Amino acid sequence: MPKLVPISHRELARKLRRVGFVEIRTRRHPVYYSAEKDLTIPIPMHPGDVPKGTLRSIIREMQLSVEEFTAL
């Protein structure tokens, strides 16, 4: 299994937009939606990096592998 490098919530949002997700709302946490995959993903907006477990879960929800995600 490849090593997952922690990233900030801003970098995670950029990668979501590259894959085709759009921000549909922002309250406490921004929520991104993909019409192609009919999928909504909330991302945590806390100071510091997104925890590795949370990041891995988001990658799984995006239906990508870790290699594909890091290549974005």
LONURO-186829 format. One record per residue: residue number from 0; residue in three letters; x, y, z of N, C-alpha, C in turn. Coordinates in nm, 2 decimals, padded with zeros to 4 digits. Example, Ala and Ser with C-alpha at 12.3 -4.5 7.8 and 13.67 -1.06 7.14 Angstrom:
<rs>
+------+------+--------+--------+--------+--------+--------+--------+--------+--------+--------+
| resi | resn |   n.xx |   n.yy |   n.zz |  ca.xx |  ca.yy |  ca.zz |   c.xx |   c.yy |   c.zz |
+------+------+--------+--------+--------+--------+--------+--------+--------+--------+--------+
|    0 |  ALA |  01.32 | -00.57 |  00.78 |  01.23 | -00.45 |  00.78 |  01.32 | -00.33 |  00.78 |
|    1 |  SER |  01.28 | -00.22 |  00.71 |  01.37 | -00.11 |  00.71 |  01.29 |  00.00 |  00.79 |
+------+------+--------+--------+--------+--------+--------+--------+--------+--------+--------+
</rs>
This chain:
<rs>
+------+------+--------+--------+--------+--------+--------+--------+--------+--------+--------+
| resi | resn |   n.xx |   n.yy |   n.zz |  ca.xx |  ca.yy |  ca.zz |   c.xx |   c.yy |   c.zz |
+------+------+--------+--------+--------+--------+--------+--------+--------+--------+--------+
|    0 |  MET |  00.09 | -00.12 |  00.00 |  00.00 |  00.00 |  00.00 |  00.09 |  00.12 |  00.00 |
|    1 |  PRO |  00.06 |  00.22 | -00.09 |  00.15 |  00.34 | -00.10 |  00.13 |  00.43 |  00.03 |
|    2 |  LYS |  00.23 |  00.50 |  00.05 |  00.23 |  00.59 |  00.17 |  00.14 |  00.71 |  00.14 |
|    3 |  LEU |  00.05 |  00.75 |  00.23 | -00.04 |  00.86 |  00.21 |  00.02 |  00.98 |  00.28 |
|    4 |  VAL |  00.04 |  01.09 |  00.21 |  00.10 |  01.21 |  00.27 | -00.01 |  01.30 |  00.31 |
|    5 |  PRO | -00.01 |  01.35 |  00.44 | -00.12 |  01.44 |  00.48 | -00.12 |  01.57 |  00.40 |
|    6 |  ILE | -00.24 |  01.62 |  00.37 | -00.25 |  01.75 |  00.30 | -00.35 |  01.84 |  00.37 |
|    7 |  SER | -00.35 |  01.97 |  00.34 | -00.44 |  02.06 |  00.40 | -00.58 |  02.05 |  00.33 |
|    8 |  HIS | -00.68 |  02.11 |  00.40 | -00.81 |  02.10 |  00.34 | -00.82 |  02.18 |  00.21 |
|    9 |  ARG | -00.73 |  02.28 |  00.19 | -00.73 |  02.36 |  00.07 | -00.68 |  02.28 | -00.05 |
|   10 |  GLU | -00.58 |  02.20 | -00.02 | -00.52 |  02.11 | -00.13 | -00.62 |  02.00 | -00.16 |
|   11 |  LEU | -00.69 |  01.95 | -00.06 | -00.79 |  01.85 | -00.09 | -00.91 |  01.91 | -00.17 |
|   12 |  ALA | -00.95 |  02.03 | -00.14 | -01.05 |  02.09 | -00.22 | -01.01 |  02.11 | -00.37 |
|   13 |  ARG | -00.88 |  02.15 | -00.39 | -00.83 |  02.16 | -00.53 | -00.83 |  02.03 | -00.60 |
|   14 |  LYS | -00.80 |  01.92 | -00.53 | -00.80 |  01.79 | -00.60 | -00.94 |  01.75 | -00.63 |
|   15 |  LEU | -01.03 |  01.78 | -00.54 | -01.17 |  01.74 | -00.57 | -01.22 |  01.82 | -00.69 |
|   16 |  ARG | -01.19 |  01.95 | -00.70 | -01.23 |  02.02 | -00.82 | -01.16 |  01.97 | -00.95 |
|   17 |  ARG | -01.04 |  01.92 | -00.94 | -00.97 |  01.86 | -01.06 | -01.05 |  01.74 | -01.11 |
|   18 |  VAL | -01.11 |  01.66 | -01.02 | -01.18 |  01.54 | -01.06 | -01.32 |  01.57 | -01.11 |
|   19 |  GLY | -01.37 |  01.69 | -01.09 | -01.50 |  01.73 | -01.14 | -01.60 |  01.76 | -01.03 |
|   20 |  PHE | -01.56 |  01.76 | -00.91 | -01.66 |  01.80 | -00.80 | -01.67 |  01.95 | -00.79 |
|   21 |  VAL | -01.79 |  02.00 | -00.76 | -01.82 |  02.14 | -00.74 | -01.87 |  02.16 | -00.60 |
|   22 |  GLU | -01.84 |  02.28 | -00.54 | -01.88 |  02.31 | -00.40 | -02.03 |  02.35 | -00.41 |
|   23 |  ILE | -02.11 |  02.28 | -00.33 | -02.25 |  02.31 | -00.34 | -02.30 |  02.40 | -00.22 |
|   24 |  ARG | -02.23 |  02.38 | -00.11 | -02.26 |  02.47 |  00.01 | -02.15 |  02.47 |  00.11 |
|   25 |  THR | -02.15 |  02.58 |  00.19 | -02.05 |  02.59 |  00.29 | -02.12 |  02.64 |  00.42 |
|   26 |  ARG | -02.12 |  02.56 |  00.52 | -02.17 |  02.60 |  00.65 | -02.05 |  02.59 |  00.74 |
|   27 |  ARG | -02.05 |  02.47 |  00.81 | -01.93 |  02.45 |  00.90 | -01.82 |  02.39 |  00.81 |
|   28 |  HIS | -01.86 |  02.30 |  00.72 | -01.76 |  02.23 |  00.64 | -01.81 |  02.24 |  00.49 |
|   29 |  PRO | -01.73 |  02.27 |  00.40 | -01.77 |  02.27 |  00.26 | -01.81 |  02.13 |  00.21 |
|   30 |  VAL | -01.92 |  02.13 |  00.13 | -01.97 |  02.00 |  00.08 | -01.95 |  02.01 | -00.08 |
|   31 |  TYR | -01.89 |  01.91 | -00.13 | -01.86 |  01.90 | -00.28 | -01.95 |  01.79 | -00.34 |
|   32 |  TYR | -02.00 |  01.82 | -00.46 | -02.09 |  01.72 | -00.53 | -02.04 |  01.69 | -00.67 |
|   33 |  SER | -02.05 |  01.57 | -00.71 | -02.02 |  01.52 | -00.84 | -02.14 |  01.47 | -00.91 |
|   34 |  ALA | -02.19 |  01.53 | -01.01 | -02.31 |  01.48 | -01.08 | -02.28 |  01.35 | -01.16 |
|   35 |  GLU | -02.16 |  01.34 | -01.20 | -02.11 |  01.22 | -01.28 | -02.12 |  01.10 | -01.19 |
|   36 |  LYS | -02.08 |  01.11 | -01.06 | -02.08 |  00.99 | -00.97 | -02.20 |  01.00 | -00.88 |
|   37 |  ASP | -02.28 |  01.10 | -00.88 | -02.39 |  01.12 | -00.79 | -02.35 |  01.10 | -00.65 |
|   38 |  LEU | -02.25 |  01.19 | -00.61 | -02.19 |  01.17 | -00.48 | -02.16 |  01.30 | -00.42 |
|   39 |  THR | -02.19 |  01.31 | -00.29 | -02.15 |  01.43 | -00.21 | -02.05 |  01.40 | -00.11 |
|   40 |  ILE | -01.95 |  01.49 | -00.09 | -01.84 |  01.46 |  00.00 | -01.82 |  01.59 |  00.09 |
|   41 |  PRO | -01.84 |  01.58 |  00.22 | -01.80 |  01.70 |  00.30 | -01.66 |  01.69 |  00.34 |
|   42 |  ILE | -01.59 |  01.80 |  00.34 | -01.45 |  01.80 |  00.38 | -01.43 |  01.88 |  00.51 |
|   43 |  PRO | -01.34 |  01.83 |  00.60 | -01.32 |  01.90 |  00.72 | -01.24 |  02.03 |  00.70 |
|   44 |  MET | -01.28 |  02.14 |  00.76 | -01.21 |  02.26 |  00.75 | -01.15 |  02.31 |  00.88 |
|   45 |  HIS | -01.05 |  02.24 |  00.92 | -00.98 |  02.26 |  01.05 | -00.84 |  02.31 |  01.02 |
|   46 |  PRO | -00.78 |  02.38 |  01.12 | -00.64 |  02.42 |  01.10 | -00.55 |  02.29 |  01.09 |
|   47 |  GLY | -00.44 |  02.30 |  01.02 | -00.35 |  02.19 |  01.00 | -00.40 |  02.10 |  00.89 |
|   48 |  ASP | -00.34 |  01.98 |  00.89 | -00.36 |  01.88 |  00.78 | -00.49 |  01.80 |  00.81 |
|   49 |  VAL | -00.54 |  01.74 |  00.71 | -00.66 |  01.65 |  00.72 | -00.60 |  01.52 |  00.78 |
|   50 |  PRO | -00.66 |  01.46 |  00.88 | -00.60 |  01.34 |  00.94 | -00.60 |  01.23 |  00.83 |
|   51 |  LYS | -00.50 |  01.14 |  00.84 | -00.48 |  01.04 |  00.74 | -00.60 |  00.94 |  00.73 |
|   52 |  GLY | -00.66 |  00.91 |  00.83 | -00.78 |  00.82 |  00.83 | -00.89 |  00.89 |  00.76 |
|   53 |  THR | -00.92 |  01.01 |  00.78 | -01.02 |  01.09 |  00.72 | -00.99 |  01.10 |  00.57 |
|   54 |  LEU | -00.87 |  01.13 |  00.54 | -00.83 |  01.15 |  00.40 | -00.84 |  01.02 |  00.32 |
|   55 |  ARG | -00.80 |  00.91 |  00.38 | -00.82 |  00.78 |  00.32 | -00.97 |  00.75 |  00.29 |
|   56 |  SER | -01.05 |  00.78 |  00.39 | -01.20 |  00.76 |  00.37 | -01.25 |  00.85 |  00.26 |
|   57 |  ILE | -01.21 |  00.97 |  00.25 | -01.25 |  01.06 |  00.14 | -01.21 |  01.01 |  00.00 |
|   58 |  ILE | -01.08 |  00.96 |  00.00 | -01.03 |  00.90 | -00.13 | -01.12 |  00.78 | -00.17 |
|   59 |  ARG | -01.15 |  00.70 | -00.07 | -01.24 |  00.58 | -00.10 | -01.37 |  00.62 | -00.15 |
|   60 |  GLU | -01.43 |  00.72 | -00.09 | -01.56 |  00.78 | -00.13 | -01.55 |  00.83 | -00.28 |
|   61 |  MET | -01.44 |  00.89 | -00.31 | -01.42 |  00.94 | -00.45 | -01.40 |  00.83 | -00.55 |
|   62 |  GLN | -01.39 |  00.71 | -00.50 | -01.37 |  00.59 | -00.59 | -01.24 |  00.60 | -00.67 |
|   63 |  LEU | -01.14 |  00.64 | -00.60 | -01.00 |  00.65 | -00.65 | -00.91 |  00.57 | -00.57 |
|   64 |  SER | -00.79 |  00.53 | -00.63 | -00.69 |  00.47 | -00.55 | -00.60 |  00.58 | -00.49 |
|   65 |  VAL | -00.52 |  00.54 | -00.40 | -00.42 |  00.64 | -00.34 | -00.33 |  00.69 | -00.44 |
|   66 |  GLU | -00.28 |  00.60 | -00.53 | -00.19 |  00.64 | -00.64 | -00.26 |  00.74 | -00.73 |
|   67 |  GLU | -00.38 |  00.72 | -00.77 | -00.45 |  00.81 | -00.86 | -00.47 |  00.95 | -00.79 |
|   68 |  PHE | -00.50 |  00.94 | -00.66 | -00.52 |  01.07 | -00.58 | -00.39 |  01.15 | -00.57 |
|   69 |  THR | -00.28 |  01.08 | -00.54 | -00.16 |  01.16 | -00.53 | -00.11 |  01.21 | -00.67 |
|   70 |  ALA | -00.15 |  01.15 | -00.78 | -00.11 |  01.19 | -00.91 | -00.18 |  01.32 | -00.95 |
|   71 |  LEU | -00.29 |  01.35 | -00.89 | -00.37 |  01.47 | -00.93 | -00.29 |  01.60 | -00.90 |
+------+------+--------+--------+--------+--------+--------+--------+--------+--------+--------+
</rs>
